[in-house]
């Protein structure tokens, strides 16, 4: 599978080892399942041969890649810091440094009654304190030394501000190691927790912390309590979830009064709470799980009375906000604060001493709703409003219960992300920071549009589009169309510095808000999963056709991109309508869902039954998945060029899925057969770590996209 580097290299063709299975009266033959064994040297040799081939086939783009990388770098303020966030007696912030892959976590002391974040002096050098009294908590560059991959899974400060628990992953498999640093002395404690998922949650005394671990299928199923100064083997198992459809997590209420363990499936939720004020010894169930009822819990003080806020779907699919006493209470005893409204999807609620912040969406756009609290309860109810047609708004970094203002983030496709402080009573916004874009960036050079495509069943599907201000609608403009469409995840408008390298070359960018996501409420999700999954793919193709029919682009200038479940979307849409696209980018793509969903030992499979169906026990689910699974539906037709990007250590979507897909495309497709597989050999689901490596990877992809539309 290798050849002389001086000669043109043929596309790798891997051997076929047919594996035949029979289920529900259906015969299935898989020629490439043997590629799943990454301990097999032949598998690694194949992946490396594909990498070599990809490099050879894209060698002519090396100069363009370097140019795009330079553009991203030149537009980015490399030495910078985030807006400081107040937690108790300190302001916390992160720093980035010119020439360094990773940043650092820092803090400075805060004055007792000061809620205005400190602002650094201009021109701060990388090795100088950004603010007076700066204390560096974690230098991620130091932690990453000697590792090909590095990820910080989370860091939390103990209630007395003296200890820092942090989690790191140096492989990419999302199995984290938790360590504890004594901030008074700078030394690491002997405590070390391995195999954790994410970070730690401190108890109020700061003598223990809680963490979760996963089972053999990568399902977070256990919550543990660790006592400082003891071995992990002595940790107390606090909760174990036996139902393979459920996962668990642990956290604290913003008031610091309650520890909470949540067990949730795709359709059902159950909370356990531990009241620190009551010196409780055990967690108690707040509301027992009832199939189909999802709820979220937040501790609040309204009208001087402690209560729980419950965001739930017991009264309707788009959720209702209710309150209940602190005692265990089922949904029949919850009292509505914001009644269910089918036109408004309530997504989350945050409680503060003087106000509540409700995260919601309507007509496909995010909204922040403020409920001002008076002495007798809710005194006022209003939205934080902006004038843009397309935008994303959300509260950001508000950990302190007694904060008198709301910190929020705001962005559009053309406007860099901005952080504001919102005064609830004055209803006034103060800009704290806008993401710097160097080189004289001017948002007026671009225009944003909300479009609506008509799906095959008549449904109106929203599209968010940003284009150069002088863009023509005669079909000559190239467009990159992005989509996801699963898990009720909403792909809301966002700004990207890297995207400017497309826009400034005359390439538009669009997001297809297809069913399976959550942009248009819970029905949008329900109508894009299980038996209705094909709506996701048909919606995306409808968006592509709409962009072509209305003159925004043409089929030979339209490239589609999606990752993970969005990679499944890419595989399905190109099987159904290859003629619509000039190229397809599929990142860590979930393109072999039938094999995955048939194997309950694989990561996440059983938890995903409520999303995709259980093809082992349900013949209808088998038939549905088999009808759209990209790998199973590769046929002898002319496909556009495809770039599949994956990671060897990905635990969410295994590398074998795109590897099998590309191998099958090579021997089945007719016509051009321009298929590339690029595998990161030291990375996980999120790709490479380190910002310069990430920029290099994105430059590679953008150069390939530009080459497809011949506008480099």
Steps between C-alpha positions, in 0.01 A plus 500: 500500500797732456693628199793719418437858612632623166236316297123562492347284767190296418204516735530238775278197449467291812423128491145379549413248771125434464305460825144381446221556753129420502238679708127559460512308175761737359841392368786746540859467377772726639834479318696737724401431860848359562632857495355543851809338659737791543752270670543328162813641328328458164224736611749766609692453176179556304415819691853629447480414130178701479673792674788480251256492210306796638821698537602418144160589355497834681868590459410768245306678777802535732548867417132578543495317834794707621328817382174417681689409818681833481168682454349335809811580699521860381135567584530353851621695801727226627582652840164567660282423800135426562269734690562419868223315684437556870487195727487591869811709578684475167471587134581199280607518136691313232795629301641416160857569389661569166698200382350254750250226421313522828394763749504544875239534775556796734337702776535827690338614827163679486375784714203417724229690312661530156310332213676687219761268347855639495645602164866430416739766385548503121811341358550242776788272403449121514735455796363792700201495736186609318352646820654612832532212743465235231526139620551233234293198598571272204740549211367257243817521293693352793239227553505414129880461479602163356150412376377485141150573626375699798156597624388666823177331606403755760633680806321599820602703803423375851252708704783656704685597176808307617492186283465447126376170361565456129465219247722423201493263203825440310372231263173626355278221631326727756617298799625772731741507791404732788773667703483757782730799541540686828490863392656618825821307442482421128562131558299208369327284757548125482138449401462362147177375343530312171230400255267787586264665257561873517578686821415509870224653714601616848287459809437814709775421752764449230605170658349277233413514134271301275573364153356259243642196324387303196422135439649283226270661240616852598170575675538729804337270755658562843548794736781474758594700809872552556645605835815711471809319613368151425551257213255469213445136600340625821252735328134461588257397229215747543275401212499240224251501214416147382278595204721507190280769340594751771812702570589690817667826596559695821510872578420779747220753509603862443402572861755237616232350722422187297706229341308339216531170318303470180422175319363556153411320182395657170142521630500485880673671796545439872677728751650412837588783738715541810417800722814643664291717735328194639827310551342219299695178481344365182361617170122485470292478184314822422257357245520137395547426135184474294552381146477793261531776761819707484578762758781722621541629855626834634498631856348850531379749761178672389313740726728403786414130471734221394367287217601287208446622145407216266528531124296205371292354219222351713261768372614511137791413270650850496537506879355701785669677792356408840587528866476250782598475868838356592341174607468212252212585265371333185376690197142518626615739774699740282355852476540681161702821476522508119233285339570277203487688169535303173652810336782531757742223591629546857852354517654593836463721807761664725406635844663798671421694815322780312389344171448189292644452153305277263666369185241453228456505123225610264482494120836328494691768693635503855362740761586603856200564722549682828266458796573776750432387859333732749416455867176320412619294205544573130480875444578521128543277194679618184740402220852630440469628145738564210422632152674246275295264282723204587678462833585273790461620858561321828604568856869441553716438806262598779602269786423734791148484645518858632621658174284811440546491120472241225811419301396403147658406171382617159611425145381485141644344187670833421553653845775363727394354831442767764461487878253742661393587851123545525355707782167333576328799658632766264463268200831630370783320323870572554745353252784334693690353207466410135722228356785689332536447126820658376569639156226760481200268514177669393171313554328723244690316227266205554124455504291244685175345384230272639364277222231231503513184291197282433557135587344212308212480750437876490684585823679836501868452590702805613841582353748749648725655236792744502650628174725780378301822477544510122392138448306436181197272480573368152625160613869590476579523873646190667333406830597273790182349649533363854260271688459269799139403579509260797458484879292822505829688463447842344758635255449866580675783309858561612802701391823338383833663424601203284181540294622842384747319276197372307293818507787718384546268203136545404366181662175515700428296812160357594356288780209269419287478817361158419261285701667286764645818649316719747482833322122500453396337826456144619290400198801584281700240689224239518442525125867434426577186699407131517247417225508864382878521456479532122352848547847616612657399171215615280497839678870552429462415133199733487720779638762426236238512225361826637842667496546386141147590384518850647835576338718508806717224356505209253558128540857520371578766764325354806696305762336335802660445840401325824659314789416205724122450460533778243741267323219246477300781343776551244510132408122478464451816293772407254355150453162658422599800290868496397424735211433790739855531633849585381654344810425348840694546825411236762676542835512209748193375310248257646457325165455138615206536742354156433814315612533725803138477609506120462785466750405595859863458611609801295523844661167673548289251301231414756467864610438589135201268449259787569671703227547242225299194605595149611563300180580182692154461653287710265475397132350839411797681657737271311326578173497875569870524583591270210305728266722803565829372648768657275731197501222256413360719223813569297406420141656506154454868418720801443569661837652845544844520664486403868741587782450288813690609812526281809709427810650169607413544869145628456272321748175653373519419130765237441751559219387173340175656377653747252776251420244241390294763318789630291616145423153406373462821299831428324388163362130581444469855367525582133632813331753721680556299822690783670485381860744595776535367856704704747559340842654681795706231670519680839162664552141445611150600395579872504806462280850619577583706808681831507379807313776511237447135415126566485558796266723280283226238479233756416724656236537154343121459482430851372764466229337175386158671493633791297662258257164332445337825392806627308505833679841480672 
